[in-house]
Amino acid sequence: MKNKKYIFLILILIIAILTLTGQGCKKKEKKQVVQKMEINWWGLWDSQDIFQDQITVYQKARPGVKINYRKLTITEYEKEVVDALAAGKGPDIWLIHNTWLPKHIDKLAPMPDSVMTSDIYRETFVDVAANDLTGFDGKIYGIPFSVDTLALYYNKDLLGTAGIAAPPQNWTEFKEDVKKLTRTDAFGNITLAGAAMGTAKNVNRAIDILYLLMLQNGTEMTDEKRTKATFDAKARTAEGETYVPGLDALIFYTDFANPKKAVYTWNSIMPYSIDAFVEEKAAMMFNYSYQDATIKAKAPKLNYAVAPVPQIEGTTKKVNFANYWAAVVSKTSPNQELAWDFLAYMAKKENIKGYVEVTKRPASRRDVIEEQLADPFLKVFAEQALTAKSWYQIDSAAIEGIFSNLIEGVALGEKDPEKGLKEAVDQVTALMKVKGK
């Protein structure tokens, strides 16, 4: 009896232990709760098909996450995004032009160091991206997938007919080639322009060409604190001579539309520059890689090629001009961390490589640029991205209007170059004081 009593007590103890530890009954399996999160991405130029493979892979790796892509048109893009953000209905991710950061930085969330430090960013992407997309706080605000640059498009047949074996490498050669190429009729009308250059309204990206010339010539576009425009400031040569690099660049550009100059080759009644080039009424023009598709569509049999933009003769430091878009994250986004995580994923080498292969654009990543140097067409733009520059613009659209009026005024003889440049400086400085507050 005594043994049975002990056995009974032991059984009760075992049952109690099993009950307390939960091992005496079947444990209910908890259902894993997946948090659903959506990222709304508003883009330009590219359809969703271009990104779909990357989006699918990202979503599979993160159950519950959905990326919604919407393509907008450029006409109302900026206004539509800004209005939507103000109404609390804006995108988590959108695009800014490389000159838009000063105007929209108050609407953006900086990239966390956990995603990518600024040092790694500079090692990964070309210098101009880091310079354009870094705020006064030292934070990075955008990631570009591509960086385009101005290049020289030239008609191989027209250069060959003029006895020019290769495109000009410097501006001295460029001027000589323009003189050889230009043709006029008995009345002095230009029948063939050596280059589409000299005015603003009928030259595509004329303002960028002038910016390029100014930057190549060493023009300091703004002061160090970015509080005023300084592109009329004086500088000194190595020999100690004083000159105004911005003024020299302005005169150089508008001389091509000045009938009194030997390089006169263009005027305000010439066709639009792209049309003149495809119709073989202009032997050379400056433009970006994305215009190649336009040229091929308009003139599929045109015998042309692309070369690097000329540099100043004797210089050892190349300067090119950049034009590109960068993906940014809205400050009002409830999913900022996820949005940046997605952009970091999109910016990986394999994804940037896939993007530029499909879109036929020059890359933003240095390691992908190395691979593009083997591409017959893209190598010019890709290599130039490594030495490309831009400059701080408080309101790029307004400044473009100021420079357009400056070029037109000087080209038509309505403005003295020096006085016109000073007036433009004052106008840009006024913008900086008003919008910079």
DRENTI-298264 format. One line per 8 residues: number of its first residue (from 1); their letters; for each residue x, y, z of C-alpha. Coordinates in pm, whole numbers. Layout:
N
NUM> A> X Y Z  ... $
//
This chain:
437
1> MKNKKYIF> 0 0 0  276 235 91  451 184 -247  126 242 -431  86 568 -244  431 686 -353  363 587 -714  36 781 -707 $
9> LILILIIA> 209 1093 -570  483 1070 -838  221 1045 -1114  42 1355 -983  374 1543 -973  457 1445 -1335  112 1553 -1455  152 1888 -1277 $
17> ILTLTGQG> 492 1949 -1435  365 1863 -1782  67 2090 -1735  279 2384 -1622  530 2347 -1905  263 2294 -2167  414 1963 -2275  117 1760 -2170 $
25> CKKKEKKQ> -108 1904 -2440  -72 1978 -2809  72 2326 -2857  -128 2549 -3090  77 2686 -3379  71 3065 -3402  2 3211 -3745  279 3439 -3865 $
33> VVQKMEIN> 144 3790 -3909  280 3961 -4220  280 4338 -4200  160 4483 -4527  340 4793 -4651  313 4980 -4979  562 5205 -5152  426 5443 -5414 $
41> WWGLWDSQ> 688 5538 -5671  625 5816 -5923  864 5815 -6218  935 5970 -6555  1052 5842 -6894  1054 5474 -6792  761 5232 -6801  702 4981 -6522 $
49> DIFQDQIT> 820 4698 -6749  1176 4827 -6717  1171 4776 -6339  932 4484 -6308  1191 4208 -6268  1369 4395 -5989  1039 4482 -5820  927 4118 -5830 $
57> VYQKARPG> 1251 3993 -5673  1234 4261 -5401  872 4182 -5315  939 3807 -5293  1224 3870 -5049  997 4088 -4834  651 3932 -4799  380 4192 -4746 $
65> VKINYRKL> 568 4468 -4929  415 4603 -5250  582 4851 -5486  336 5058 -5691  496 5233 -5988  329 5518 -6176  474 5687 -6482  395 6058 -6527 $
73> TITEYEKE> 462 6297 -6815  722 6572 -6785  477 6853 -6869  316 6873 -6526  541 6637 -6331  697 6876 -6082  372 7060 -6008  174 6737 -5972 $
81> VVDALAAG> 422 6590 -5724  448 6909 -5519  69 6952 -5507  18 6589 -5407  277 6615 -5129  110 6930 -4999  -225 6749 -4993  -77 6453 -4806 $
89> KGPDIWLI> -128 6221 -5105  219 6231 -5253  452 5945 -5347  702 5778 -5116  962 5783 -5394  986 6030 -5683  1245 6188 -5911  1421 6521 -5902 $
97> HNTWLPKH> 1642 6673 -6167  2001 6710 -6054  1946 7088 -6023  1629 7063 -5811  1772 6978 -5468  1800 7341 -5346  1436 7400 -5439  1290 7080 -5291 $
105> IDKLAPMP> 1522 6974 -5009  1261 7070 -4748  1033 6800 -4891  1290 6521 -4878  1417 6267 -4628  1797 6216 -4631  1945 5873 -4689  2026 5702 -4356 $
113> DSVMTSDI> 2387 5603 -4296  2257 5250 -4236  2169 5237 -4606  2492 5390 -4732  2744 5630 -4584  2847 5939 -4777  3199 5798 -4818  3072 5478 -4974 $
121> YRETFVDV> 2833 5682 -5189  3124 5885 -5330  3321 5568 -5398  3021 5411 -5573  2881 5695 -5783  3041 5962 -6002  3153 6283 -5830  2887 6507 -5980 $
129> AANDLTGF> 2611 6298 -5819  2760 6336 -5472  2815 6709 -5525  2465 6778 -5657  2272 6556 -5416  2442 6643 -5087  2270 6899 -4867  2428 7160 -4642 $
137> DGKIYGIP> 2386 6905 -4361  2625 6667 -4536  2348 6414 -4598  2279 6244 -4931  1930 6302 -5071  1910 6105 -5394  2031 5809 -5599  2068 5839 -5977 $
145> FSVDTLAL> 2052 5530 -6196  2207 5712 -6493  2416 6026 -6548  2409 6187 -6894  2652 6443 -7035  2671 6679 -7330  2856 6533 -7627  2937 6639 -7983 $
153> YYNKDLLG> 2716 6491 -8255  2875 6527 -8599  2781 6440 -8957  3056 6213 -9091  2974 6283 -9454  2978 6661 -9416  3306 6658 -9222  3459 6428 -9480 $
161> TAGIAAPP> 3350 6651 -9768  3514 6948 -9593  3838 6752 -9561  3806 6708 -9185  3933 6361 -9092  3830 6359 -8726  3601 6561 -8497  3760 6853 -8308 $
169> QNWTEFKE> 3920 6774 -7974  3955 7133 -7852  3775 7462 -7911  4051 7600 -8133  4004 7308 -8370  3627 7346 -8336  3635 7706 -8459  3854 7615 -8756 $
177> DVKKLTRT> 3624 7326 -8847  3317 7551 -8825  3475 7792 -9072  3556 7507 -9312  3206 7362 -9289  2991 7675 -9314  2832 7745 -9651  2640 8058 -9762 $
185> DAFGNITL> 2456 8154 -10078  2509 8459 -10299  2302 8671 -10063  2496 8572 -9754  2228 8336 -9623  2360 8035 -9433  2284 7717 -9628  2498 7487 -9414 $
193> AGAAMGTA> 2588 7565 -9054  2918 7437 -8925  2749 7395 -8586  2414 7470 -8425  2546 7721 -8176  2521 8089 -8086  2156 8157 -8000  1919 8021 -7736 $
201> KNVNRAID> 1565 7975 -7865  1647 7754 -8164  1935 7559 -8008  1836 7262 -7797  2003 7281 -7452  2179 7607 -7546  2190 7707 -7180  2376 7387 -7089 $
209> ILYLLMLQ> 2631 7453 -7362  2701 7795 -7214  2722 7644 -6864  2975 7395 -7001  3187 7669 -7153  3178 7872 -6832  3277 7578 -6614  3554 7472 -6852 $
217> NGTEMTDE> 3690 7824 -6841  3707 7819 -6461  3402 8034 -6387  3292 8032 -6023  2915 8033 -6067  2832 8118 -5703  3020 8212 -5389  3128 7940 -5146 $
225> KRTKATFD> 2831 7995 -4915  2593 7983 -5212  2431 8312 -5122  2499 8502 -5446  2587 8452 -5813  2946 8527 -5915  2974 8423 -6280  3086 8777 -6371 $
233> AKARTAEG> 3376 8768 -6125  3733 8837 -6235  4010 8580 -6227  4383 8577 -6293  4583 8372 -6538  4900 8190 -6438  5088 8492 -6578  4895 8728 -6350 $
241> ETYVPGLD> 4666 8877 -6614  4310 8963 -6515  4015 8830 -6712  3646 8741 -6664  3603 8371 -6749  3223 8390 -6754  3227 8683 -6995  3479 8516 -7225 $
249> ALIFYTDF> 3258 8206 -7238  2949 8414 -7322  3127 8597 -7602  3275 8274 -7736  2930 8116 -7757  2744 8411 -7911  3021 8483 -8164  2888 8191 -8369 $
257> ANPKKAVY> 2573 8399 -8426  2759 8726 -8490  2778 8817 -8863  3088 9027 -8795  3288 8727 -8671  3483 8476 -8881  3304 8188 -8702  2957 8316 -8793 $
265> TWNSIMPY> 2754 8006 -8871  2415 8035 -8702  2134 8286 -8644  1784 8318 -8504  1609 8225 -8831  1785 7889 -8866  1576 7574 -8809  1564 7421 -8463 $
273> SIDAFVEE> 1904 7263 -8397  1795 6898 -8392  1594 6944 -8713  1885 7124 -8877  2116 6836 -8787  1890 6557 -8916  1816 6756 -9233  2192 6800 -9286 $
281> KAAMMFNY> 2169 7177 -9255  2405 7170 -8956  2720 6959 -8951  2761 6951 -8571  2552 6998 -8260  2585 6937 -7888  2339 6714 -7706  2277 6427 -7467 $
289> SYQDATIK> 2261 6052 -7526  1881 6044 -7503  1853 6247 -7825  2013 5965 -8021  1675 5788 -8043  1516 6108 -8177  1781 6142 -8448  1749 5777 -8553 $
297> AKAPKLNY> 1370 5808 -8569  1383 6123 -8783  1674 6025 -9007  1750 5652 -8993  2000 5675 -9279  2194 5974 -9146  2566 5899 -9131  2669 6050 -8798 $
305> AVAPVPQI> 2873 5973 -8489  2931 6106 -8139  3254 6243 -7991  3356 6395 -7656  3291 6767 -7622  3596 6981 -7708  3811 7099 -7421  4019 7413 -7385 $
313> EGTTKKVN> 4341 7373 -7579  4637 7282 -7362  4433 7188 -7057  4509 6866 -6874  4191 6867 -6668  3876 6770 -6856  3544 6930 -6765  3210 6801 -6892 $
321> FANYWAAV> 2851 6894 -6813  2598 6663 -6648  2222 6635 -6682  2035 6357 -6500  1757 6256 -6260  1776 6102 -5914  1530 5900 -5707  1442 6061 -5372 $
329> VSKTSPNQ> 1227 5982 -5068  954 6214 -4943  985 6352 -4593  612 6289 -4546  640 5920 -4638  526 5691 -4353  767 5428 -4485  1090 5621 -4528 $
337> ELAWDFLA> 1314 5340 -4404  1158 5087 -4642  1167 5335 -4932  1539 5391 -4884  1596 5018 -4848  1426 4966 -5185  1633 5240 -5351  1952 5090 -5210 $
345> YMAKKENI> 1847 4759 -5363  1775 4925 -5699  2117 5092 -5688  2308 4763 -5664  2553 4700 -5946  2350 4422 -6108  2034 4632 -6105  2196 4949 -6240 $
353> KGYVEVTK> 2366 4736 -6504  2034 4581 -6604  1867 4923 -6616  2123 5088 -6844  2136 4784 -7073  1762 4810 -7133  1742 5191 -7154  2072 5239 -7344 $
361> RPASRRDV> 2183 5512 -7106  2518 5595 -6946  2549 5461 -6593  2588 5643 -6262  2796 5375 -6088  3170 5376 -6149  3195 4997 -6176  2923 4985 -6443 $
369> IEEQLADP> 3083 5275 -6632  3399 5064 -6664  3196 4803 -6851  3025 5063 -7071  3360 5185 -7203  3344 4893 -7445  3015 5016 -7592  3076 5201 -7925 $
377> FLKVFAEQ> 2809 5463 -7859  2775 5491 -7481  3149 5497 -7405  3167 5871 -7485  2891 5963 -7240  2998 5709 -6978  3358 5828 -6968  3254 6193 -6960 $
385> ALTAKSWY> 3039 6127 -6652  3361 6073 -6457  3465 6437 -6517  3120 6596 -6533  3018 6902 -6335  2706 7100 -6258  2641 7401 -6038  2415 7508 -5753 $
393> QIDSAAIE> 2089 7657 -5883  1827 7781 -5641  1560 7766 -5914  1687 7604 -6233  1382 7694 -6446  1398 8062 -6355  1775 8072 -6403  1742 7906 -6742 $
401> GIFSNLIE> 1506 8184 -6845  1757 8446 -6731  2039 8285 -6929  1818 8243 -7235  1737 8614 -7236  2106 8691 -7188  2213 8481 -7487  1937 8611 -7713 $
409> GVALGEKD> 2007 8972 -7616  2377 8945 -7691  2331 8735 -8007  2081 8985 -8153  2302 9281 -8061  2050 9416 -7814  2273 9376 -7509  2634 9453 -7440 $
417> PEKGLKEA> 2791 9122 -7322  2948 9270 -7008  2639 9465 -6903  2413 9173 -6991  2620 8935 -6781  2612 9172 -6482  2235 9202 -6516  2201 8821 -6520 $
425> VDQVTALM> 2419 8795 -6208  2199 9045 -6025  1884 8856 -6128  2017 8518 -6013  2143 8669 -5687  1798 8819 -5625  1647 8473 -5670  1896 8327 -5425 $
433> KVKGK> 1814 8587 -5163  1436 8540 -5194  1419 8161 -5230  1715 8089 -5006  1547 8229 -4697 $
//
